[in-house]
Amino acid sequence: MRIRLSDHFTYSGLLRFTLPSMAMMLFTSVYVVVDGFFVSNFVGKEALAGVNFIYPFLMILGTVGFLFGTGGGALVAITLGEGDPKRANELFSLFVYVSLALGAAFTVLGFIMLRPVAVWMGAEGKMLEDALTYGRWFLMSMPLFIVEHEFESFTVTAEKPRLGLIFNLAAGMTNIVLDSVLVGILRMGIDGAAVATALCQMVGGAGPLIYFSRKNSSLLRLGRTHWDGKALIRCVGNGSSELMSNISMSLVGILYNIQLLRIAGEDGVAAYGTIMYVNMVFIAVFIGYSIGSAPVIGYHHGAGDRVELKSLLKKSLVILGVMSVAMLVFGETMSVPVARIFVGYDNTLMEMTRDGFRLYSTMFLFSGYAIFGSSLFTALGDGVTSAVISGLRTMVFETASVLLLPLALGLSGIWLSAPLAEAMSVVLSVFFLVKKRDKYGYF
């Protein structure tokens, strides 16, 4: 039975509606992990370090997709809740067209900045060349990469979360198959991994563009629109938290790499990359839940249904709590197998990765609530509060932690930086939830 945004959501209904988004994000992270597995085991740890080193910069350029997806998706959902589908489709079309144009511009900008940025971060020799090779191929698919992530939110808003999962599965399978052939069989090295990534992003972006450009059974369709500067400003303001969060995470990732290169050399960068691959799988579940629940929250906020908002918040907190404990247990028990799968060919690197992951995985107790806290206010149209939470979470809390903790704890301080930052973010989220409860009426 089709679940609609206007429904009353039980625990099972909320999980069924958000499950495709969680699966979509989970599979996205899994095929990125597969990419790392092939690079590490068939090309080498130097190539793995090169890919991990340049990836945060590429993600900074691609964050506009998250901005228009989350910020624009929330505004479209609110507009649908207000009973204006024509206006909702005009906004939807405007946001997609503008993001494609920005993607083309960022591709050009990326090619210009790629080498200077990599050199500034400290890459040299083979690691520099591997980083540049991977980055250039990645940039060729940047516009569709942006659209792919934008539609992770818009397919949910259109009441088609399973469709988003289908497009994501198609992209992921493309990447896995091409990695197996180009890297595993043909031994094309870093070029093969980069080509596989670029083509999978093209598949993931082109699919939803074709679907929503035609007549379909969803709530949304790409069509005629008109320039609306105020709507774009609202979208940017509302999605600024996700934009800031993703840019901040990428900048912090660069800072991690610089610190690790200084403290532990290329092995430290490779170990961090392995931990990040697995971390993406875990965090993807939290992000997927937030993406899947945001249009529901936005719709009921637009409809003025405070009773349902209270129910949604309570159920979300319970669901995230169960997930957090399960992930912590899994992370602690899987540290050795994970390290062995990715870097088992190097005992020193494997031990560093294992020890790092055991410390880092304590963040799973807090990260789900921190991510949802920011997403909740985006869904309510309160981009400022959401931006404050996400901005302090990464740019302030985590940056300070990764700079200061290693002074006292060395390498262990780097691995504990994220758990400390996430714990502080949860405290901040609780503060805003209590402060704004009368305004939004969610409890």
C-alpha positions in Angstrom: 0.0 0.0 0.0 1.3 3.4 -1.0 2.3 5.6 2.0 1.5 9.3 1.6 3.0 12.4 3.2 -0.3 13.3 4.7 -0.7 9.9 6.5 -0.5 9.3 10.3 2.7 7.4 10.8 3.1 4.5 13.2 6.5 3.1 14.0 6.2 0.6 11.2 4.8 3.1 8.7 7.6 5.6 9.5 10.2 2.8 9.1 8.7 1.6 5.8 8.6 5.1 4.4 12.2 6.0 5.4 13.6 2.5 4.7 14.2 3.2 0.9 16.1 6.4 1.8 18.2 4.5 4.3 18.9 1.7 1.8 19.7 4.3 -0.9 22.3 6.0 1.3 23.6 2.7 2.6 24.1 1.4 -0.9 25.7 4.6 -2.0 28.3 4.2 0.8 28.7 0.6 0.1 29.8 1.1 -3.5 32.2 3.9 -2.4 33.6 1.3 0.0 33.9 -1.2 -2.8 35.8 1.5 -4.8 38.3 1.8 -1.8 38.6 -2.0 -1.5 39.7 -2.4 -5.2 42.0 0.6 -5.1 43.7 -0.6 -1.9 44.0 -4.3 -2.8 44.7 -4.0 -6.6 46.6 -0.7 -6.8 48.1 -0.2 -3.4 48.1 1.9 -0.3 49.7 4.9 -2.0 46.8 5.1 -4.5 44.3 4.7 -1.6 46.0 7.6 0.1 45.8 9.7 -3.1 42.1 9.0 -3.5 41.4 9.7 0.1 43.4 12.9 0.0 41.6 14.6 -2.9 38.1 13.3 -2.1 37.2 16.0 0.4 37.9 18.7 -2.1 35.7 17.1 -4.7 32.9 16.7 -2.2 33.1 20.5 -1.4 32.3 21.2 -5.1 29.4 18.6 -5.0 27.7 19.9 -1.9 25.3 22.1 -3.9 23.4 18.9 -4.6 22.7 18.5 -0.9 21.8 22.2 -0.6 19.1 22.1 -3.3 17.9 18.6 -2.3 17.4 19.2 1.4 16.7 22.9 1.4 14.6 22.8 -1.8 13.0 19.5 -0.9 11.7 20.9 2.4 10.3 24.0 0.7 8.6 21.9 -1.9 7.1 19.6 0.8 5.8 22.6 2.8 4.3 24.0 -0.4 2.5 20.7 -1.1 1.3 20.7 2.5 -0.2 24.2 1.9 -2.2 22.8 -1.0 -0.4 24.4 -3.9 1.0 21.6 -6.2 1.5 23.9 -9.2 3.8 26.2 -7.2 5.6 23.2 -5.8 6.4 21.9 -9.3 7.6 25.3 -10.4 10.0 25.4 -7.4 11.1 21.8 -8.0 12.0 22.6 -11.6 13.8 25.8 -10.8 16.0 24.1 -8.2 17.0 21.3 -10.5 17.8 23.6 -13.5 19.9 25.9 -11.3 21.8 23.1 -9.7 22.7 21.7 -13.2 24.1 25.1 -14.3 26.1 25.3 -11.1 27.4 21.8 -11.6 28.8 22.8 -15.0 30.5 25.9 -13.5 32.0 23.9 -10.7 33.5 21.4 -13.2 35.5 24.2 -14.8 36.5 25.7 -11.4 37.5 22.2 -10.2 39.9 21.6 -13.1 41.5 25.0 -12.5 42.0 24.4 -8.7 42.7 20.7 -8.6 46.5 20.7 -8.7 47.1 23.9 -6.6 44.7 22.5 -3.8 46.4 19.1 -3.8 49.9 20.6 -3.6 48.8 23.1 -0.8 47.4 20.1 1.2 50.8 18.5 1.1 50.5 15.8 -1.7 53.6 15.1 -3.6 55.1 12.4 -5.8 53.0 9.4 -6.7 50.3 10.3 -4.2 49.9 13.7 -6.0 49.6 12.1 -9.4 47.1 9.5 -8.2 45.0 12.3 -6.6 45.0 14.4 -9.8 44.1 11.4 -12.0 41.1 10.4 -9.8 40.0 14.0 -9.4 40.0 14.8 -13.1 37.8 11.9 -14.0 35.5 12.7 -11.1 35.0 16.3 -12.2 33.8 15.2 -15.6 30.6 13.9 -14.1 30.2 16.7 -11.5 26.9 18.1 -12.8 25.2 14.6 -12.7 26.9 13.9 -9.3 25.1 17.0 -8.0 21.8 16.0 -9.5 22.2 12.4 -8.1 22.4 13.7 -4.5 19.7 16.3 -5.1 17.2 13.6 -6.1 18.0 11.6 -3.0 15.7 14.1 -1.3 13.3 15.0 -4.1 12.3 11.4 -4.8 11.1 11.2 -1.2 9.2 14.5 -1.5 7.6 13.1 -4.7 6.3 10.2 -2.6 8.6 7.9 -4.6 11.3 6.9 -2.1 11.7 3.4 -3.8 12.4 5.1 -7.1 15.3 6.8 -5.6 16.6 3.5 -4.3 16.3 2.0 -7.8 18.3 4.8 -9.4 20.9 4.4 -6.6 21.1 0.7 -7.1 21.7 1.1 -10.8 24.5 3.6 -10.1 26.0 1.4 -7.5 26.0 -1.8 -9.6 27.6 0.1 -12.4 30.4 1.1 -10.1 30.9 -2.3 -8.7 30.9 -4.1 -12.0 33.2 -1.6 -13.6 35.6 -1.7 -10.6 35.7 -5.5 -10.9 36.4 -5.3 -14.7 38.6 -2.2 -15.0 40.6 -2.5 -11.8 40.3 -6.2 -10.8 40.6 -7.9 -14.3 42.1 -5.3 -16.7 44.4 -3.8 -14.0 43.8 -0.2 -15.2 44.8 1.0 -11.8 43.7 4.4 -10.5 42.4 5.3 -14.0 40.0 2.3 -13.9 38.7 3.2 -10.5 38.2 6.8 -11.5 36.3 5.9 -14.7 34.1 3.5 -12.8 33.2 6.3 -10.3 32.5 8.9 -13.0 30.2 6.5 -15.1 28.3 5.4 -12.0 27.6 9.0 -11.1 26.3 9.7 -14.7 23.9 6.8 -14.3 22.7 8.0 -10.9 22.1 11.5 -12.2 20.6 10.8 -15.6 18.0 8.3 -14.5 15.9 10.7 -12.3 16.3 13.5 -14.8 14.7 11.4 -17.5 11.9 10.1 -15.2 10.9 13.4 -13.9 11.1 15.1 -17.3 8.2 12.9 -18.5 4.6 12.4 -17.3 4.8 10.2 -14.2 2.7 9.1 -11.2 4.6 11.1 -8.6 3.8 14.4 -7.1 6.5 16.2 -9.1 7.5 16.8 -12.7 10.1 18.8 -14.4 8.6 21.5 -16.6 8.3 25.2 -17.2 9.3 27.5 -14.4 10.4 31.1 -14.0 13.2 32.9 -12.3 12.4 33.4 -8.6 15.2 35.0 -6.7 13.3 35.0 -3.4 12.6 31.3 -3.7 16.3 30.6 -4.4 17.3 32.7 -1.5 14.9 30.7 0.8 16.2 27.5 -0.6 19.8 28.4 0.0 19.0 29.7 3.4 17.0 26.6 4.3 19.5 24.2 2.9 22.5 26.2 4.2 22.9 23.8 7.1 23.4 20.8 4.9 25.6 22.9 2.6 27.7 24.1 5.6 27.7 20.6 7.1 29.0 19.0 4.0 31.6 21.7 3.2 32.7 21.7 6.8 33.0 17.9 6.9 35.1 18.1 3.7 37.3 20.8 5.2 37.7 18.9 8.4 38.5 15.8 6.3 41.3 17.9 4.7 42.5 18.9 8.2 42.4 15.2 9.3 44.6 14.3 6.4 47.1 17.1 7.1 47.3 16.2 10.7 47.7 12.5 9.9 50.3 13.1 7.3 52.3 15.0 9.9 51.8 12.5 12.7 51.7 9.1 11.0 52.7 9.7 7.3 50.9 8.2 4.3 49.9 5.2 6.5 47.9 7.5 8.7 46.0 8.9 5.6 45.4 5.4 4.3 44.1 4.2 7.8 41.8 7.2 8.0 40.5 6.5 4.6 39.6 3.0 5.5 37.9 4.2 8.7 35.9 6.8 6.7 34.8 4.1 4.2 33.2 2.1 7.0 32.0 5.2 8.8 30.1 6.2 5.7 28.2 3.0 5.8 27.1 3.6 9.4 26.4 7.3 9.0 24.5 6.6 5.8 21.7 5.0 7.8 21.3 8.1 10.0 21.4 10.4 6.9 19.0 8.2 5.1 16.5 8.3 8.0 16.8 12.1 8.1 16.3 12.5 4.4 13.3 10.1 4.4 11.6 11.7 7.4 12.2 15.4 6.5 9.5 15.7 3.8 7.0 14.1 6.2 7.9 16.6 8.9 7.8 19.5 6.4 4.4 18.4 5.1 2.8 18.2 8.5 4.4 21.5 9.5 3.0 23.2 6.4 -0.4 21.6 7.2 -0.2 22.9 10.8 -0.7 19.4 12.3 1.2 19.7 15.6 -0.2 16.4 16.9 1.5 14.5 14.1 4.7 16.5 14.6 4.9 15.4 18.2 4.3 11.8 17.2 7.0 12.0 14.5 9.6 13.5 16.9 9.0 10.9 19.6 9.1 8.0 17.3 12.3 9.3 15.6 14.1 9.7 18.9 13.3 6.1 19.8 14.3 4.7 16.4 17.6 6.6 16.3 18.4 5.4 19.9 18.0 1.8 18.9 20.1 2.3 15.8 22.9 4.1 17.7 23.4 1.3 20.2 23.3 -1.4 17.5 25.9 0.5 15.5 28.3 1.0 18.4 28.2 -2.8 19.2 28.7 -3.7 15.6 31.6 -1.2 15.1 33.5 -2.4 18.1 33.2 -6.1 17.2 34.0 -5.6 13.5 37.2 -3.5 13.8 39.5 -6.4 13.2 37.7 -7.9 10.1 37.3 -4.5 8.6 41.0 -3.6 8.9 42.0 -7.1 7.5 39.7 -6.7 4.5 41.1 -3.4 3.4 44.7 -3.4 4.5 45.5 -6.9 5.6 48.5 -7.0 3.3 50.3 -4.6 5.7 50.4 -5.5 9.4 51.5 -2.1 10.7 48.8 -0.4 8.7 46.2 -3.0 9.7 46.9 -2.5 13.5 46.7 1.3 13.1 43.4 1.0 11.3 42.0 -1.4 13.9 42.9 0.7 16.9 41.7 3.8 15.2 38.3 2.4 14.3 37.7 1.1 17.9 38.1 4.6 19.2 36.3 6.3 16.4 33.2 4.1 16.5 32.2 5.5 19.8 30.8 8.4 17.8 27.9 6.3 16.7 26.2 6.8 20.0 25.8 10.5 19.3 26.0 11.1 15.5 22.4 10.0 14.7 20.9 12.5 17.0 23.3 15.3 15.8 22.4 14.6 12.2 18.6 14.4 12.8 18.7 17.6 15.0 20.0 19.7 12.1 17.7 17.9 9.6 14.6 18.5 11.8 15.0 22.3 11.7 15.6 22.2 7.9 12.4 20.3 7.5 10.6 23.0 9.5 11.9 25.7 7.3 14.3 27.0 10.0 17.5 27.0 8.1 19.3 29.4 10.5 19.0 27.1 13.5 19.9 24.1 11.3 22.9 25.9 10.0 24.1 26.8 13.5 23.9 23.2 14.6 25.6 21.8 11.6 28.2 24.6 11.4 29.2 24.3 15.1 29.2 20.5 14.8 31.9 20.4 12.2 33.7 23.7 11.8 33.9 24.5 15.5 33.6 21.3 17.6 35.4 18.9 15.3 38.0 21.3 14.1 38.9 22.3 17.7 39.0 18.6 18.7 41.2 17.5 15.8 43.6 20.4 16.5 43.8 20.1 20.3 43.3 16.5 21.3 46.4 15.2 19.4 48.5 17.6 21.5 47.7 15.6 24.6 46.8 12.1 23.2 48.8 11.9 19.9 47.3 9.7 17.2 44.5 8.5 19.6 43.4 12.2 19.9 42.7 12.3 16.2 40.5 9.2 16.4 38.6 10.6 19.4 38.0 14.0 17.8 34.7 13.0 16.1 33.1 11.3 19.1 33.8 14.4 21.2 32.4 16.7 18.6 29.2 14.7 18.1 28.6 14.6 21.8 28.8 18.4 22.0 26.5 18.6 18.9 23.8 16.5 20.7 23.9 18.9 23.6 23.5 21.8 21.3 20.6 20.1 19.4 18.8 19.5 22.7 19.2 23.2 23.7 17.5 24.3 20.4 14.7 21.7 20.7 13.8 22.9 24.1 14.1 26.6 23.1 11.9 26.3 20.0 9.3 23.8 21.3 6.5 26.5 21.7 7.1 27.9 18.2 6.9 24.6 16.4 4.9 22.5 18.8 6.7 19.2 18.4 6.5 18.3 22.1 
